[in-house]
């Protein structure tokens, strides 16, 4: 069964950095567009960063210049490097993306990883 598993979350002080990873596993597939979303308490889930199959990237205005999304297709893994973190970045971060498996393109979500920015 194909699944996306996030890791790398945790507690960090303001101004610090974290790198999130999202590993896809469970079959023979091809990753297409991949995304990182986040959801803070009491707020709607929002798109943070996106990377296409060809490596083109887009970012939410709130994270531009601080976050970098990247991918390693050989490892079936997507990363989110987060720098200059602020308390407003506190949220559960979710990996999402389209995977081609047995001729079918399907959208998958990870279970989320908590990021807390606090002193």
Kinemage of the C-alpha trace (Angstrom):
@kinemage 1
@onewidth
@group {chain A} dominant
@subgroup {mainchain}
@vectorlist {calphas} color= white
{ca unk a 1} P 0.000 0.000 0.000
{ca unk a 2} L 1.449 3.322 -1.064
{ca unk a 3} L 1.881 5.825 1.696
{ca unk a 4} L 3.565 9.136 2.424
{ca unk a 5} L 5.406 9.402 5.720
{ca unk a 6} L 6.619 12.736 7.074
{ca unk a 7} L 9.434 13.176 9.545
{ca unk a 8} L 11.632 15.927 10.932
{ca unk a 9} L 9.147 17.952 12.913
{ca unk a 10} L 9.752 19.094 16.448
{ca unk a 11} L 10.246 22.025 18.771
{ca unk a 12} L 12.544 24.823 17.623
{ca unk a 13} L 13.282 28.315 18.893
{ca unk a 14} L 12.350 31.386 16.857
{ca unk a 15} L 14.967 32.013 14.205
{ca unk a 16} L 15.872 28.353 14.039
{ca unk a 17} L 15.654 25.830 11.236
{ca unk a 18} L 14.113 22.445 10.564
{ca unk a 19} L 14.112 20.132 7.592
{ca unk a 20} L 11.029 18.039 6.967
{ca unk a 21} L 11.136 14.883 4.886
{ca unk a 22} L 8.337 13.068 3.120
{ca unk a 23} L 9.109 9.551 1.964
{ca unk a 24} L 6.816 7.691 -0.407
{ca unk a 25} L 6.807 3.919 -0.164
{ca unk a 26} L 4.741 0.808 -0.724
{ca unk a 27} L 4.958 0.014 -4.402
{ca unk a 28} L 6.398 0.808 -7.780
{ca unk a 29} L 5.329 4.306 -8.655
{ca unk a 30} L 6.352 7.644 -10.070
{ca unk a 31} L 6.042 10.841 -8.093
{ca unk a 32} L 4.558 13.794 -9.913
{ca unk a 33} L 3.664 17.126 -8.337
{ca unk a 34} L 4.304 17.173 -4.605
{ca unk a 35} L 3.179 19.667 -2.001
{ca unk a 36} L 3.611 20.685 1.602
{ca unk a 37} L 0.556 21.985 3.443
{ca unk a 38} L 0.186 23.142 7.016
{ca unk a 39} L -2.656 23.583 9.428
{ca unk a 40} L -2.431 25.685 12.559
{ca unk a 41} L -4.942 25.302 15.413
{ca unk a 42} L -8.237 26.932 14.517
{ca unk a 43} L -7.142 27.690 10.964
{ca unk a 44} L -7.737 26.157 7.574
{ca unk a 45} L -5.130 23.996 5.950
{ca unk a 46} L -2.983 26.076 3.620
{ca unk a 47} L -0.568 25.304 0.811
{ca unk a 48} L 2.976 26.161 1.801
{ca unk a 49} L 5.094 24.976 -1.123
{ca unk a 50} L 4.767 23.008 -4.314
{ca unk a 51} L 7.240 21.277 -6.597
{ca unk a 52} L 6.359 19.919 -10.006
{ca unk a 53} L 7.645 16.712 -11.492
{ca unk a 54} L 10.115 18.812 -13.452
{ca unk a 55} L 11.330 20.647 -10.373
{ca unk a 56} L 9.492 23.955 -10.723
{ca unk a 57} L 8.607 25.429 -7.342
{ca unk a 58} L 6.002 27.766 -5.898
{ca unk a 59} L 5.654 29.149 -2.395
{ca unk a 60} L 3.097 30.871 -0.231
{ca unk a 61} L 3.969 34.532 0.234
{ca unk a 62} L 4.360 33.971 3.963
{ca unk a 63} L 7.293 31.582 3.480
{ca unk a 64} L 9.028 32.951 0.388
{ca unk a 65} L 12.724 33.423 0.991
{ca unk a 66} L 12.651 31.271 4.131
{ca unk a 67} L 11.432 27.837 3.000
{ca unk a 68} L 12.807 25.672 0.204
{ca unk a 69} L 11.087 22.624 -1.257
{ca unk a 70} L 13.152 20.017 -3.059
{ca unk a 71} L 12.886 16.440 -4.204
{ca unk a 72} L 15.067 13.384 -4.666
{ca unk a 73} L 13.285 11.127 -7.126
{ca unk a 74} L 15.807 8.333 -6.648
{ca unk a 75} L 14.838 8.193 -2.972
{ca unk a 76} L 11.130 8.938 -3.569
{ca unk a 77} L 11.477 11.739 -1.043
{ca unk a 78} L 10.450 15.379 -0.874
{ca unk a 79} L 11.991 17.859 1.548
{ca unk a 80} L 11.016 21.158 3.084
{ca unk a 81} L 13.907 23.195 4.450
{ca unk a 82} L 12.541 25.794 6.841
{ca unk a 83} L 14.751 28.666 7.998
{ca unk a 84} L 14.164 31.772 10.092
{ca unk a 85} L 11.187 30.133 11.747
{ca unk a 86} L 8.684 32.236 13.664
{ca unk a 87} L 5.884 31.268 16.066
{ca unk a 88} L 3.462 31.863 13.176
{ca unk a 89} L 4.974 28.821 11.455
{ca unk a 90} L 3.701 26.570 14.233
{ca unk a 91} L 1.389 24.003 12.662
{ca unk a 92} L 0.990 20.415 11.629
{ca unk a 93} L 2.756 20.018 8.295
{ca unk a 94} L 1.348 17.583 5.747
{ca unk a 95} L 2.910 16.088 2.671
{ca unk a 96} L 0.621 15.665 -0.335
{ca unk a 97} L 1.126 14.618 -3.888
{ca unk a 98} L 0.234 12.737 -7.003
{ca unk a 99} L 1.706 9.299 -7.555
{ca unk a 100} L 1.353 7.197 -10.683
{ca unk a 101} L 0.831 3.587 -9.704
{ca unk a 102} L -0.198 0.791 -12.080
{ca unk a 103} L -1.279 3.313 -14.676
{ca unk a 104} L -3.437 5.305 -12.305
{ca unk a 105} L -2.612 8.759 -10.996
{ca unk a 106} L -3.812 9.164 -7.441
{ca unk a 107} L -3.491 11.818 -4.768
{ca unk a 108} L -2.062 10.886 -1.396
{ca unk a 109} L -1.697 12.573 1.994
{ca unk a 110} L 0.736 11.894 4.788
{ca unk a 111} L -0.283 11.736 8.436
{ca unk a 112} L 1.368 15.037 9.330
{ca unk a 113} L 4.258 16.123 11.510
{ca unk a 114} L 4.058 18.754 14.236
{ca unk a 115} L 6.274 21.835 14.046
{ca unk a 116} L 6.313 24.081 17.098
{ca unk a 117} L 8.258 27.325 17.135
{ca unk a 118} L 8.583 28.664 20.640
{ca unk a 119} L 11.119 30.027 23.072
